[in-house]
Amino acid sequence: MSTDAPIPAAPHGTPDAPHIAVLGEARLEFDPEIARIGVTVSARGADRRSALDDLTRRNATVLELIKSYGDAVEKLETGAFSISPQLTRHGRAERVRAYQGSVHLTATLTDFTALGELTTRLADLELTRVDGPWWALRPDSPAHGQARRTAVLEAVQRAREYADALGGRLAALLELADQGAEGAVPYPRAGGGLRMAAYAGAESTESAPALDLEPERQTVHAQVTARFTMTPPTL
């Protein structure tokens, strides 16, 4: 056998270069950066055309209201649209008694002062349902990087303390593995958030007072595992 073959490194270190494996973790709280609300506009008519006309009119009213808030609204998206017959049974025959239609929209806002006013004004419209808000950080928020850096610093500090307890010091980093970083789920959570609905009827001449909405703090979690070599301990 050739004596020039490299000797594989011991997976758990050697007496002259022991290994230290640690877990670094960070769980930080931040103010939310955005808030989402879901808006469902509904209409009902005796025939398909009247239901569709009413739905189109109400949807246009909602879009105009949301867009009137300008830069406070970062994104406005239209989701599901549906219009379907409602049947009634007469003997063995089925007859259409009405048509029900709906349009779902999602609005993302960055101005939380405008959010309370807009939410109230939307809920004040007839046959309009409002869900939310769902608070969140942006995917590219600096908060995620801050949590990851804090987790790494925690891992280094923990390893340094172990080495110091043995009378040694850290020598080199062997491996750093990201165990995943996650934030609070932004949208939507079952059973959570505010839900309001307005129904057909005489419209009030007075505007409802704006809701006072308190932003929900967002928790960002980051975790890493790190392996180091250290100088020989003093035992």
C-alpha positions as CSV (number, residue, x, y, z in Angstrom):
1,M,0.0,0.0,0.0
2,S,1.3,3.4,-0.9
3,T,2.4,5.5,2.1
4,D,1.5,8.7,0.2
5,A,-2.3,8.2,0.4
6,P,-4.0,11.0,2.4
7,I,-5.3,10.0,5.9
8,P,-9.0,10.8,6.2
9,A,-9.9,13.3,9.0
10,A,-11.6,11.8,12.0
11,P,-15.3,12.6,12.0
12,H,-15.3,13.5,15.7
13,G,-12.0,15.2,15.9
14,T,-8.8,14.1,17.6
15,P,-7.2,14.8,21.0
16,D,-5.1,17.5,19.4
17,A,-8.1,19.0,17.5
18,P,-11.3,18.2,19.3
19,H,-14.6,19.2,17.6
20,I,-17.4,21.2,19.1
21,A,-20.9,21.1,17.7
22,V,-23.5,23.6,18.8
23,L,-26.9,25.0,17.9
24,G,-27.4,28.7,17.4
25,E,-31.0,30.1,17.5
26,A,-32.7,33.5,17.3
27,R,-36.3,34.4,17.8
28,L,-36.8,38.1,17.2
29,E,-39.9,40.3,17.1
30,F,-40.5,43.1,14.5
31,D,-43.2,45.5,13.6
32,P,-45.1,44.3,10.5
33,E,-44.3,45.9,7.1
34,I,-47.5,45.1,5.2
35,A,-51.1,44.2,5.9
36,R,-53.5,42.3,3.7
37,I,-57.3,42.3,3.6
38,G,-59.7,40.2,1.7
39,V,-62.8,41.7,0.2
40,T,-65.7,39.7,-1.2
41,V,-68.3,41.5,-3.2
42,S,-71.7,39.8,-3.7
43,A,-74.8,40.3,-5.7
44,R,-78.1,38.4,-6.1
45,G,-80.7,38.8,-8.8
46,A,-83.8,37.2,-10.2
47,D,-82.0,36.6,-13.5
48,R,-78.4,36.1,-14.5
49,R,-78.1,39.5,-16.2
50,S,-79.4,41.6,-13.3
51,A,-77.1,39.7,-10.9
52,L,-74.1,40.2,-13.1
53,D,-74.9,43.9,-13.6
54,D,-75.2,44.5,-9.9
55,L,-72.0,42.6,-9.3
56,T,-70.1,44.6,-11.9
57,R,-71.3,47.9,-10.4
58,R,-70.4,46.9,-6.8
59,N,-67.0,45.6,-7.9
60,A,-66.3,48.9,-9.7
61,T,-67.3,50.8,-6.5
62,V,-64.9,48.7,-4.4
63,L,-62.0,49.0,-6.8
64,E,-62.5,52.8,-7.1
65,L,-62.5,53.1,-3.3
66,I,-59.4,51.1,-2.8
67,K,-57.5,52.8,-5.6
68,S,-58.4,56.2,-4.1
69,Y,-55.9,55.5,-1.3
70,G,-53.0,55.8,-3.8
71,D,-49.6,54.8,-2.5
72,A,-51.0,53.4,0.7
73,V,-52.1,50.4,-1.4
74,E,-49.1,48.5,-2.5
75,K,-51.0,45.8,-4.4
76,L,-54.6,45.1,-5.5
77,E,-55.5,41.7,-7.0
78,T,-58.7,40.2,-8.2
79,G,-59.1,36.5,-7.3
80,A,-62.1,34.2,-7.7
81,F,-65.2,35.2,-9.6
82,S,-68.4,33.2,-9.7
83,I,-72.0,33.4,-10.7
84,S,-74.3,30.5,-10.2
85,P,-78.0,29.7,-10.2
86,Q,-79.9,28.9,-7.1
87,L,-82.4,26.2,-7.7
88,T,-85.8,25.5,-6.1
89,R,-87.7,22.2,-6.5
90,H,-91.3,22.1,-7.7
91,G,-92.5,18.5,-7.7
92,R,-90.0,16.6,-9.8
93,A,-88.8,19.6,-11.7
94,E,-86.0,22.1,-10.7
95,R,-86.4,25.7,-11.4
96,V,-83.9,28.6,-11.1
97,R,-85.2,31.0,-8.5
98,A,-82.3,33.4,-8.4
99,Y,-78.6,33.9,-9.4
100,Q,-75.9,34.5,-6.9
101,G,-72.6,36.1,-7.9
102,S,-69.4,37.1,-6.1
103,V,-65.9,38.5,-6.7
104,H,-63.0,38.2,-4.3
105,L,-60.2,40.8,-4.1
106,T,-57.1,41.1,-2.0
107,A,-55.5,44.4,-1.1
108,T,-52.0,44.9,0.4
109,L,-51.4,48.1,2.3
110,T,-48.3,49.7,3.8
111,D,-50.1,52.6,5.5
112,F,-51.7,51.2,8.6
113,T,-53.5,54.5,9.4
114,A,-55.3,54.3,6.1
115,L,-56.0,50.6,6.7
116,G,-58.4,51.2,9.5
117,E,-60.4,53.8,7.5
118,L,-60.4,51.8,4.3
119,T,-61.6,48.6,6.1
120,T,-64.5,50.5,7.7
121,R,-65.5,52.1,4.5
122,L,-65.5,48.8,2.6
123,A,-67.5,47.1,5.3
124,D,-70.0,49.9,5.0
125,L,-70.8,49.0,1.4
126,E,-73.8,46.8,0.7
127,L,-73.2,43.0,0.2
128,T,-69.5,43.4,0.9
129,R,-67.5,41.2,3.2
130,V,-64.1,42.2,4.6
131,D,-61.7,39.7,6.1
132,G,-58.4,40.4,7.8
133,P,-56.1,42.2,8.3
134,W,-53.3,39.7,8.1
135,W,-50.0,41.3,9.1
136,A,-46.7,40.3,7.6
137,L,-43.1,41.1,6.8
138,R,-42.0,41.1,3.2
139,P,-40.1,38.0,2.0
140,D,-37.0,40.2,1.4
141,S,-37.3,42.1,4.7
142,P,-34.0,42.9,6.5
143,A,-35.6,41.3,9.6
144,H,-34.8,37.8,8.2
145,G,-31.2,38.6,7.7
146,Q,-30.9,40.1,11.2
147,A,-32.4,36.9,12.7
148,R,-29.9,34.7,10.8
149,R,-26.9,36.8,11.8
150,T,-28.1,36.7,15.4
151,A,-28.4,32.9,15.2
152,V,-24.8,32.6,13.9
153,L,-23.4,34.9,16.6
154,E,-25.3,32.8,19.2
155,A,-23.6,29.6,17.8
156,V,-20.1,31.2,17.9
157,Q,-20.7,32.5,21.4
158,R,-21.9,29.2,22.7
159,A,-19.0,27.3,21.1
160,R,-16.6,29.8,22.5
161,E,-18.0,29.3,26.0
162,Y,-17.7,25.5,25.8
163,A,-14.1,25.8,24.6
164,D,-13.3,28.3,27.4
165,A,-14.8,25.9,30.0
166,L,-12.3,23.3,28.8
167,G,-9.4,25.7,29.0
168,G,-9.1,25.9,25.2
169,R,-10.2,28.3,22.4
170,L,-11.8,28.0,19.1
171,A,-9.5,27.2,16.2
172,A,-11.5,26.9,13.0
173,L,-15.1,26.6,11.6
174,L,-15.7,23.2,10.0
175,E,-19.4,23.5,9.0
176,L,-22.3,25.9,9.3
177,A,-25.8,24.5,8.4
178,D,-28.9,26.5,8.1
179,Q,-31.8,24.8,9.8
180,G,-34.4,27.1,8.2
181,A,-35.7,30.6,8.9
182,E,-39.3,31.3,9.1
183,G,-41.7,34.2,9.9
184,A,-45.2,34.4,11.0
185,V,-47.7,33.2,8.5
186,P,-49.0,36.3,6.8
187,Y,-52.1,35.2,5.1
188,P,-54.6,33.9,6.1
189,R,-54.9,32.0,9.3
190,A,-58.0,29.9,10.0
191,G,-60.2,31.5,12.6
192,G,-58.1,34.6,12.8
193,G,-58.5,38.2,11.7
194,L,-61.4,40.5,11.6
195,R,-64.5,39.7,9.6
196,M,-67.2,42.3,8.7
197,A,-70.1,42.2,6.3
198,A,-72.6,44.7,5.0
199,Y,-76.0,43.7,3.7
200,A,-78.5,45.2,1.4
201,G,-80.6,47.9,2.8
202,A,-80.9,51.7,3.2
203,E,-77.5,53.3,3.1
204,S,-76.5,55.4,6.0
205,T,-75.8,59.1,5.3
206,E,-73.1,59.1,8.0
207,S,-69.8,57.3,7.6
208,A,-68.8,54.8,10.2
209,P,-65.9,55.7,12.4
210,A,-62.5,54.3,11.3
211,L,-61.4,51.2,13.1
212,D,-58.4,51.6,15.4
213,L,-56.2,48.6,14.3
214,E,-53.1,47.7,16.3
215,P,-50.5,46.0,14.2
216,E,-49.5,42.5,15.3
217,R,-45.8,42.0,16.0
218,Q,-44.1,39.5,13.8
219,T,-41.8,36.8,15.1
220,V,-38.9,35.7,13.0
221,H,-37.1,32.5,13.9
222,A,-33.7,31.3,12.6
223,Q,-31.6,28.3,13.6
224,V,-28.2,27.1,12.6
225,T,-25.9,24.2,13.6
226,A,-22.1,24.8,13.6
227,R,-19.1,22.6,14.1
228,F,-15.7,24.0,15.1
229,T,-12.3,22.7,16.0
230,M,-10.7,23.9,19.2
231,T,-7.2,23.8,20.7
232,P,-6.4,21.0,23.0
233,P,-8.2,21.3,26.3
234,T,-6.7,21.6,29.7
235,L,-8.2,18.7,31.7
